[in-house]
């Protein structure tokens, strides 16, 4: 009995020792894990502290740069360049047509003839055509008009004036008579130019077209509203965005930046007595109307920018015969005339070379017109100065 008690005591001691051993191993493992976790936490904390310090240094450097640029802008704002820049951008917005304007000028109303036609009379001679409006507009530009609209459509550098059935389309908008042309500028100068002997008003009145010219002390010309819906073959839209795009497009349509893109080159010169269509023609002098019609055809076909002998055409550009040369932007140009136009080259060429169209008519009249498609051509910026003495933005 005593022996059994001793055996049980030994078993109990062994069990207790095993339990203590297991507890010891478990505690040792827990302590090791705890130490490892503590070391990892310390390491991560040190890394994060280092990153925070680095980021703080970068932020301090950026803040210093912001302060430097801000101070520079403050200096520029107080300097003489800002008024010049604002004035330049204001002029660009006027030229691009995106600013509503007011000022004194003239209002020209064109109505179809009221003459009773005799048998055999051609009725087309007694109604207002696109060419009539084109001539009046060109005369106003030559007289210094700073902004023009037709029936509320603001004329910009790309505006076409095109007969379309019983209507005339301006900026692709169909207009019906009477046609009211408003122009801001010197009223006396513009009225005198229109009414000069043998001038556009007298010729229209000869055919019975009713021409009413009024000088006004204040007229308002609306802004062009579709500028940013216009096509773009110049690459501006792909390269710019948002506000930068808006400024770039304004500069494009104001003509103050050079442009590159696909399009056509048209050379215009006299045949000088060469045989044309089986007949021999005397040397025909190229007129301002010839170039005016070519430019208008290009605009009808969607030309986005046009130049004649490197003179960029603006919303205010005249094409005016002056002696033995033609003035564009008040610069005398001599033949041969090279017209460059950026746009859809195929559409531009097709428009000019349409059967019984303008080019065919000019060739039969003794004028050589050659149209070349160009994958890329460059149209220079306008290098002159346009002063707005009468047109003021509507506040």
C-alpha positions in Angstrom: 0.0 0.0 0.0 2.8 2.3 0.9 4.6 1.4 -2.4 1.5 2.3 -4.4 1.3 5.7 -2.8 4.9 6.4 -3.7 4.3 5.5 -7.3 1.3 7.8 -7.5 3.4 10.6 -6.0 6.1 10.1 -8.7 3.5 10.1 -11.5 2.0 13.3 -10.1 5.4 14.9 -9.8 6.2 14.0 -13.4 2.9 15.4 -14.6 3.6 18.6 -12.8 7.0 18.9 -14.3 5.6 18.3 -17.8 3.0 21.0 -17.3 5.6 23.4 -16.0 7.8 22.6 -19.0 5.0 23.2 -21.4 4.1 26.5 -19.7 7.8 27.5 -19.8 8.1 26.8 -23.6 4.8 28.7 -24.2 5.9 31.7 -22.2 9.3 31.7 -24.0 7.6 31.7 -27.4 5.2 34.5 -26.5 8.1 36.6 -25.2 10.0 36.0 -28.5 7.0 37.0 -30.6 6.4 40.1 -28.5 10.0 41.1 -28.9 9.8 40.6 -32.7 6.6 42.6 -32.9 8.1 45.4 -30.8 11.2 45.5 -33.1 9.0 45.6 -36.2 6.9 48.4 -34.7 10.0 50.4 -33.9 11.3 49.9 -37.4 8.0 51.0 -39.0 7.8 54.0 -36.7 11.4 55.0 -37.7 10.6 54.6 -41.4 7.4 56.7 -41.1 9.2 59.4 -39.2 11.8 59.6 -41.9 9.2 59.8 -44.6 7.4 62.6 -42.7 10.6 64.5 -42.3 11.3 64.2 -46.1 7.8 65.2 -47.1 8.0 68.2 -44.8 11.2 69.3 -46.4 9.6 69.0 -49.9 6.5 70.9 -48.7 8.7 73.7 -47.3 10.6 73.9 -50.7 7.3 74.0 -52.7 5.9 76.7 -50.3 9.1 78.7 -50.9 8.6 78.4 -54.7 5.0 79.4 -54.4 5.9 82.5 -52.4 8.6 83.4 -55.0 6.2 83.1 -57.9 3.5 85.0 -56.0 5.9 87.8 -55.3 6.9 87.8 -59.0 3.3 88.0 -60.1 2.7 90.9 -57.7 5.6 92.7 -59.2 4.3 92.1 -62.8 0.8 93.2 -61.8 2.3 96.5 -60.6 4.4 96.8 -63.8 3.7 98.3 -67.2 3.3 95.0 -69.1 -0.1 94.0 -67.7 -2.1 96.9 -69.3 -0.4 96.1 -72.6 -1.3 92.4 -72.3 -4.9 93.2 -71.4 -5.2 95.6 -74.2 -3.7 93.1 -76.7 -6.1 90.4 -75.5 -9.0 92.8 -75.7 -8.1 93.6 -79.3 -7.8 89.9 -80.1 -11.3 89.2 -78.7 -12.7 92.0 -80.8 -11.0 90.7 -84.0 -12.1 87.1 -83.2 -15.7 88.5 -82.8 -16.3 87.0 -79.3 -17.0 90.4 -77.8 -20.3 92.3 -78.1 -19.5 95.9 -79.3 -21.1 99.3 -79.3 -20.2 102.5 -81.0 -21.2 105.0 -83.7 -21.3 103.9 -87.3 -23.7 103.2 -90.2 -26.6 101.0 -90.9 -27.1 99.9 -94.6 -30.4 98.3 -95.6 -30.7 96.4 -98.9 -34.1 95.5 -100.3 -35.1 93.8 -103.5 -36.1 96.1 -106.4 -39.7 97.5 -106.4 -39.5 98.1 -110.2 -42.3 96.5 -112.2 -40.6 94.1 -114.6 -41.2 94.3 -118.3 -41.6 91.1 -120.4 -38.2 89.6 -121.1 -36.5 91.2 -118.1 -34.3 89.0 -116.0 -35.8 89.0 -112.4 -32.5 87.9 -111.0 -31.0 91.3 -111.8 -33.5 93.0 -109.5 -33.0 91.1 -106.2 -30.3 91.3 -103.6 -27.6 88.6 -104.1 -24.7 87.4 -102.0 -22.3 89.3 -104.3 -24.2 92.6 -103.5 -23.8 92.1 -99.7 -20.2 91.0 -100.2 -19.4 94.2 -102.1 -21.0 96.4 -99.5 -19.2 94.7 -96.7 -15.9 94.9 -98.5 -16.4 98.7 -99.1 -17.1 99.2 -95.4 -13.9 97.3 -94.5 -12.0 99.5 -97.0 -13.5 102.5 -95.2 -12.2 101.4 -91.9 -15.1 99.5 -90.4 -14.0 97.9 -87.1 -16.9 95.4 -86.7 -19.7 94.4 -89.1 -22.9 92.3 -88.8 -25.5 91.2 -91.3 -29.0 90.7 -89.8 -27.4 90.2 -86.4 -24.7 87.8 -87.7 -21.3 89.0 -86.6 -18.7 88.8 -89.4 -15.5 87.1 -88.5 -12.4 86.0 -90.4 -14.1 82.8 -91.7 -17.6 84.2 -92.4 -19.1 83.2 -95.8 -21.9 85.0 -97.6 -23.6 82.5 -99.9 -26.8 82.4 -101.8 -28.9 79.4 -100.9 -32.2 79.3 -102.8 -34.4 82.3 -101.7 -32.1 83.0 -98.7 -28.5 84.1 -98.2 -26.5 82.2 -95.7 -24.1 84.0 -93.3 -22.2 82.0 -90.8 -24.3 79.1 -92.1 -27.4 80.8 -90.9 -30.2 81.4 -93.6 -31.1 85.1 -93.8 -34.0 86.7 -95.7 -34.5 90.3 -97.0 -34.4 93.0 -96.1 -30.7 92.7 -95.3 -29.5 95.1 -92.6 -25.7 95.6 -92.5 -24.4 97.4 -89.5 -20.8 98.6 -89.1 -19.0 100.4 -86.3 -16.5 103.0 -87.5 -16.2 106.6 -88.7 -19.8 107.2 -90.0 -18.8 110.0 -92.4 -16.0 108.0 -94.0 -18.1 104.9 -94.5 -21.1 106.8 -95.9 -18.9 108.7 -98.3 -17.2 105.4 -99.5 -20.6 103.8 -100.1 -22.1 106.8 -101.9 -19.0 107.7 -104.1 -19.8 108.2 -107.8 -19.7 104.8 -109.6 -19.6 103.1 -106.2 -21.4 100.1 -104.9 -24.6 101.9 -103.8 -24.9 103.6 -107.2 -24.5 100.4 -109.1 -27.1 98.6 -107.0 -29.5 101.4 -107.3 -29.1 101.3 -111.1 -30.7 97.8 -111.0 -33.4 99.1 -108.7 -32.1 97.5 -105.5 -33.2 99.7 -102.7 -30.2 101.0 -100.7 -30.8 103.0 -97.5 -27.8 104.3 -95.6 -28.1 105.8 -92.1 -25.5 107.3 -89.9 -26.1 106.4 -86.2 -24.6 107.7 -83.1 -24.8 104.4 -81.3 -25.3 100.9 -82.6 -24.7 97.5 -81.1 -23.1 94.5 -82.9 -23.5 91.1 -81.2 -20.7 88.7 -80.5 -20.1 85.6 -82.6 -21.3 82.7 -80.5 -20.1 79.6 -82.4 -16.4 80.0 -82.3 -15.6 76.9 -80.3 -17.9 74.7 -82.4 -15.9 75.5 -85.5 -13.8 72.8 -87.2 -10.1 72.6 -86.5 -7.4 71.4 -88.9 -4.6 73.4 -87.2 -3.9 71.1 -84.3 -4.8 73.6 -81.7 -7.7 71.6 -80.4 -5.6 68.5 -79.9 -2.8 70.3 -78.1 -4.7 72.6 -75.8 -7.5 72.3 -73.3 -10.1 74.4 -71.4 -9.0 78.0 -70.8 -5.8 77.5 -72.8 -7.9 76.2 -75.7 -10.2 79.2 -75.5 -7.3 81.7 -75.6 -5.7 79.7 -78.5 -8.8 79.7 -80.6 -9.3 83.5 -80.0 -5.8 84.1 -81.2 -6.3 81.9 -84.2 -9.5 83.7 -85.3 -8.0 87.1 -84.5 -5.1 86.2 -86.9 -2.3 87.0 -84.4 -0.7 83.5 -84.4 0.7 81.6 -87.4 -1.1 78.4 -88.3 -0.1 75.2 -90.0 -2.3 72.5 -91.5 -3.6 70.8 -94.7 -5.2 72.9 -97.4 -4.8 74.4 -100.8 -2.6 77.0 -102.6 -4.2 79.0 -105.4 -2.1 81.0 -107.8 -4.0 83.7 -109.8 -2.5 85.6 -112.7 -3.4 86.9 -116.2 -3.0 84.6 -119.2 -1.4 87.5 -121.2 -3.0 86.7 -124.5 -2.7 82.9 -124.4 -5.3 80.8 -126.1 -8.1 79.8 -123.8 -10.8 77.3 -124.8 -10.1 77.9 -128.5 -10.0 81.7 -128.3 -7.3 84.2 -127.7 -7.9 86.7 -124.9 -6.2 90.0 -124.2 -4.5 90.3 -120.9 -7.2 90.7 -118.3 -6.3 92.6 -115.2 -7.2 90.8 -112.1 -9.7 92.7 -110.1 -10.5 92.9 -106.4 -13.8 91.2 -107.1 -12.0 88.2 -108.6 -10.0 87.7 -105.4 -13.0 88.5 -103.2 -15.1 85.8 -104.9 -12.3 83.2 -104.6 -11.9 84.0 -100.9 -15.6 83.8 -100.3 -15.8 80.4 -102.1 -13.0 79.2 -99.8 -14.9 80.3 -96.8 -18.1 78.6 -98.2 -16.0 75.4 -98.3 -15.0 75.8 -94.7 -11.5 77.4 -94.8 -10.3 78.1 -91.3 -7.5 80.6 -92.2 -6.6 82.4 -95.4 -3.8 84.6 -96.6 -3.1 86.5 -99.9 0.6 86.9 -100.7 1.3 86.3 -97.0 -1.2 88.9 -95.8 -3.4 87.1 -93.3 -7.1 87.9 -93.7 -8.9 89.1 -90.6 -12.5 90.0 -89.9 -11.6 93.6 -90.9 -9.4 92.8 -94.0 -10.4 94.6 -97.2 -9.5 93.4 -100.7 -9.6 96.7 -102.6 -8.4 97.7 -106.1 -6.0 100.7 -105.9 -4.5 101.7 -109.2 -2.5 98.8 -110.7 -2.4 96.8 -107.5 -4.8 95.4 -104.9 -4.7 96.5 -101.2 -5.1 93.9 -98.5 -4.8 95.1 -94.9 -3.8 98.5 -96.5 -0.7 96.7 -98.0 -0.4 97.0 -101.8 0.0 93.6 -103.5 0.9 92.9 -107.0 0.3 89.8 -109.2 0.7 86.9 -109.3 -1.5 86.5 -106.3 -0.9 83.4 -104.1 -3.8 82.5 -101.9 -3.3 80.0 -99.1 -6.1 78.4 -97.2 -6.1 75.9 -94.4 -9.0 73.4 -94.2 -10.3 70.2 -95.8 -8.2 70.3 -98.9 -10.6 68.1 -100.9 -13.6 70.2 -100.1 -11.7 73.5 -100.8 -10.5 72.2 -104.2 -13.9 70.8 -105.2 -15.6 74.0 -104.4 -13.3 76.1 -106.5 -13.3 73.7 -109.5 -17.0 72.9 -109.5 -18.4 72.7 -113.1 -19.4 76.2 -114.4 -18.0 77.6 -111.2 -15.8 80.6 -110.4 -12.5 79.1 -111.6 -13.9 78.0 -114.9 -15.5 81.4 -115.4 -12.2 83.2 -114.6 -10.2 80.9 -117.0 -12.6 81.7 -119.8 -12.2 85.4 -119.0 -8.4 85.2 -119.4 -7.3 84.6 -115.8 -5.1 81.7 -114.9 -6.2 79.9 -111.7 -4.2 76.9 -110.5 -5.2 75.0 -107.4 -2.7 72.8 -105.6 -3.5 70.5 -102.7 -1.0 70.7 -99.8 -0.7 68.2 -97.0 0.8 71.0 -94.9 1.1 74.7 -95.4 1.8 77.6 -93.1 -0.2 80.8 -92.9 1.6 83.7 -91.2 0.2 85.8 -88.4 -1.0 89.3 -89.0 1.9 91.7 -88.4 0.1 95.0 -88.7 -1.9 97.0 -86.2 -5.7 97.3 -85.9 -6.8 100.3 -83.8 -10.3 100.3 -82.4 -11.2 104.0 -82.0 -15.0 103.6 -82.3 -15.8 100.0 -81.2 -16.0 99.5 -77.5 -17.0 96.3 -75.6 -20.4 96.4 -74.1 -20.1 96.5 -70.3 
